[in-house]
């Protein structure tokens, strides 16, 4: 469960990076 927020943050980071690259 501790990795729940970490995974969410990772997903958010990737999404942001993809948006910036686009």
PQR file with spaces between the fields and no chain letter, atoms N, CA, C, O and H, PARSE charges and radii, in Angstrom:
ATOM       1  N    UNK     1       0.840   -1.208    0.000 -0.4000 1.5000
ATOM       2  CA   UNK     1       0.000    0.000    0.000 -0.0000 2.0000
ATOM       3  C    UNK     1       0.876    1.259    0.000  0.5500 1.7000
ATOM       4  O    UNK     1       0.478    2.318   -0.484 -0.5500 1.4000
ATOM       5  N    UNK     2       2.065    1.105    0.553 -0.4000 1.5000
ATOM       6  CA   UNK     2       2.971    2.259    0.614 -0.0000 2.0000
ATOM       7  C    UNK     2       3.410    2.668   -0.787  0.5500 1.7000
ATOM       8  O    UNK     2       3.758    3.823   -1.035 -0.5500 1.4000
ATOM       9  H    UNK     2       2.388    0.244    0.946  0.4000 1.0000
ATOM      10  N    UNK     3       3.384    1.699   -1.696 -0.4000 1.5000
ATOM      11  CA   UNK     3       3.811    2.009   -3.071 -0.0000 2.0000
ATOM      12  C    UNK     3       2.666    2.576   -3.911  0.5500 1.7000
ATOM      13  O    UNK     3       2.817    2.837   -5.105 -0.5500 1.4000
ATOM      14  H    UNK     3       3.101    0.762   -1.495  0.4000 1.0000
ATOM      15  N    UNK     4       1.524    2.758   -3.258 -0.4000 1.5000
ATOM      16  CA   UNK     4       0.359    3.274   -3.991 -0.0000 2.0000
ATOM      17  C    UNK     4       0.602    4.724   -4.416  0.5500 1.7000
ATOM      18  O    UNK     4       0.392    5.085   -5.574 -0.5500 1.4000
ATOM      19  H    UNK     4       1.401    2.546   -2.288  0.4000 1.0000
ATOM      20  N    UNK     5       1.045    5.543   -3.472 -0.4000 1.5000
ATOM      21  CA   UNK     5       1.271    6.953   -3.801 -0.0000 2.0000
ATOM      22  C    UNK     5       2.474    7.102   -4.730  0.5500 1.7000
ATOM      23  O    UNK     5       2.498    7.986   -5.586 -0.5500 1.4000
ATOM      24  H    UNK     5       1.216    5.250   -2.531  0.4000 1.0000
ATOM      25  N    UNK     6       3.462    6.241   -4.560 -0.4000 1.5000
ATOM      26  CA   UNK     6       4.651    6.320   -5.415 -0.0000 2.0000
ATOM      27  C    UNK     6       4.284    6.029   -6.861  0.5500 1.7000
ATOM      28  O    UNK     6       4.748    6.704   -7.780 -0.5500 1.4000
ATOM      29  H    UNK     6       3.443    5.522   -3.865  0.4000 1.0000
ATOM      30  N    UNK     7       3.453    5.025   -7.051 -0.4000 1.5000
ATOM      31  CA   UNK     7       3.027    4.658   -8.404 -0.0000 2.0000
ATOM      32  C    UNK     7       2.221    5.799   -9.012  0.5500 1.7000
ATOM      33  O    UNK     7       2.359    6.118  -10.193 -0.5500 1.4000
ATOM      34  H    UNK     7       3.076    4.477   -6.304  0.4000 1.0000
ATOM      35  N    UNK     8       1.377    6.407   -8.182 -0.4000 1.5000
ATOM      36  CA   UNK     8       0.552    7.517   -8.668 -0.0000 2.0000
ATOM      37  C    UNK     8       1.450    8.674   -9.100  0.5500 1.7000
ATOM      38  O    UNK     8       1.235    9.287  -10.146 -0.5500 1.4000
ATOM      39  H    UNK     8       1.265    6.148   -7.223  0.4000 1.0000
ATOM      40  N    UNK     9       2.451    8.960   -8.284 -0.4000 1.5000
ATOM      41  CA   UNK     9       3.363   10.051   -8.601 -0.0000 2.0000
ATOM      42  C    UNK     9       4.112    9.760   -9.892  0.5500 1.7000
ATOM      43  O    UNK     9       4.277   10.640  -10.737 -0.5500 1.4000
ATOM      44  H    UNK     9       2.626    8.462   -7.434  0.4000 1.0000
ATOM      45  N    UNK    10       4.565    8.514  -10.041 -0.4000 1.5000
ATOM      46  CA   UNK    10       5.294    8.112  -11.250 -0.0000 2.0000
ATOM      47  C    UNK    10       4.416    8.319  -12.477  0.5500 1.7000
ATOM      48  O    UNK    10       4.850    8.863  -13.492 -0.5500 1.4000
ATOM      49  H    UNK    10       4.432    7.798   -9.355  0.4000 1.0000
ATOM      50  N    UNK    11       3.148    7.862  -12.356 -0.4000 1.5000
ATOM      51  CA   UNK    11       2.214    7.981  -13.485 -0.0000 2.0000
ATOM      52  C    UNK    11       2.011    9.459  -13.822  0.5500 1.7000
ATOM      53  O    UNK    11       2.000    9.844  -14.991 -0.5500 1.4000
ATOM      54  H    UNK    11       2.794    7.420  -11.531  0.4000 1.0000
ATOM      55  N    UNK    12       1.854   10.268  -12.796 -0.4000 1.5000
ATOM      56  CA   UNK    12       1.637   11.696  -12.998 -0.0000 2.0000
ATOM      57  C    UNK    12       2.860   12.319  -13.671  0.5500 1.7000
ATOM      58  O    UNK    12       2.734   13.140  -14.580 -0.5500 1.4000
ATOM      59  H    UNK    12       1.863    9.956  -11.846  0.4000 1.0000
ATOM      60  N    UNK    13       4.029   11.921  -13.216 -0.4000 1.5000
ATOM      61  CA   UNK    13       5.274   12.468  -13.774 -0.0000 2.0000
ATOM      62  C    UNK    13       5.395   12.126  -15.258  0.5500 1.7000
ATOM      63  O    UNK    13       5.743   12.975  -16.078 -0.5500 1.4000
ATOM      64  H    UNK    13       4.132   11.254  -12.477  0.4000 1.0000
ATOM      65  N    UNK    14       5.102   10.870  -15.585 -0.4000 1.5000
ATOM      66  CA   UNK    14       5.194   10.424  -16.981 -0.0000 2.0000
ATOM      67  C    UNK    14       4.174   11.182  -17.831  0.5500 1.7000
ATOM      68  O    UNK    14       4.469   11.602  -18.950 -0.5500 1.4000
ATOM      69  H    UNK    14       4.819   10.180  -14.919  0.4000 1.0000
ATOM      70  N    UNK    15       2.975   11.348  -17.284 -0.4000 1.5000
ATOM      71  CA   UNK    15       1.924   12.051  -18.020 -0.0000 2.0000
ATOM      72  C    UNK    15       2.346   13.495  -18.304  0.5500 1.7000
ATOM      73  O    UNK    15       2.163   14.003  -19.410 -0.5500 1.4000
ATOM      74  H    UNK    15       2.735   11.007  -16.375  0.4000 1.0000
ATOM      75  N    UNK    16       2.908   14.137  -17.293 -0.4000 1.5000
ATOM      76  CA   UNK    16       3.356   15.521  -17.446 -0.0000 2.0000
ATOM      77  C    UNK    16       4.475   15.616  -18.476  0.5500 1.7000
ATOM      78  O    UNK    16       4.484   16.508  -19.325 -0.5500 1.4000
ATOM      79  H    UNK    16       3.056   13.724  -16.394  0.4000 1.0000
ATOM      80  N    UNK    17       5.416   14.682  -18.386 -0.4000 1.5000
ATOM      81  CA   UNK    17       6.549   14.672  -19.316 -0.0000 2.0000
ATOM      82  C    UNK    17       6.047   14.475  -20.746  0.5500 1.7000
ATOM      83  O    UNK    17       6.511   15.141  -21.672 -0.5500 1.4000
ATOM      84  H    UNK    17       5.409   13.958  -17.696  0.4000 1.0000
ATOM      85  N    UNK    18       5.106   13.563  -20.918 -0.4000 1.5000
ATOM      86  CA   UNK    18       4.564   13.295  -22.253 -0.0000 2.0000
ATOM      87  C    UNK    18       3.860   14.539  -22.788  0.5500 1.7000
ATOM      88  O    UNK    18       3.981   14.867  -23.968 -0.5500 1.4000
ATOM      89  H    UNK    18       4.729   13.022  -20.166  0.4000 1.0000
ATOM      90  N    UNK    19       3.131   15.222  -21.926 -0.4000 1.5000
ATOM      91  CA   UNK    19       2.409   16.418  -22.344 -0.0000 2.0000
ATOM      92  C    UNK    19       3.397   17.510  -22.761  0.5500 1.7000
ATOM      93  O    UNK    19       3.170   18.228  -23.734 -0.5500 1.4000
ATOM      94  H    UNK    19       3.032   14.954  -20.968  0.4000 1.0000
ATOM      95  N    UNK    20       4.497   17.624  -22.008 -0.4000 1.5000
ATOM      96  CA   UNK    20       5.491   18.645  -22.317 -0.0000 2.0000
ATOM      97  C    UNK    20       6.215   18.317  -23.620  0.5500 1.7000
ATOM      98  O    UNK    20       6.527   19.208  -24.411 -0.5500 1.4000
ATOM      99  H    UNK    20       4.681   17.040  -21.217  0.4000 1.0000
ATOM     100  N    UNK    21       6.477   17.036  -23.832 -0.4000 1.5000
ATOM     101  CA   UNK    21       7.172   16.623  -25.054 -0.0000 2.0000
ATOM     102  C    UNK    21       6.279   16.830  -26.271  0.5500 1.7000
ATOM     103  O    UNK    21       6.771   17.109  -27.364 -0.5500 1.4000
ATOM     104  H    UNK    21       6.224   16.313  -23.189  0.4000 1.0000
ATOM     105  N    UNK    22       4.987   16.697  -26.088 -0.4000 1.5000
ATOM     106  CA   UNK    22       4.062   16.899  -27.201 -0.0000 2.0000
ATOM     107  C    UNK    22       4.029   18.372  -27.525  0.5500 1.7000
ATOM     108  O    UNK    22       3.314   18.787  -28.436 -0.5500 1.4000
ATOM     109  H    UNK    22       4.587   16.470  -25.199  0.4000 1.0000
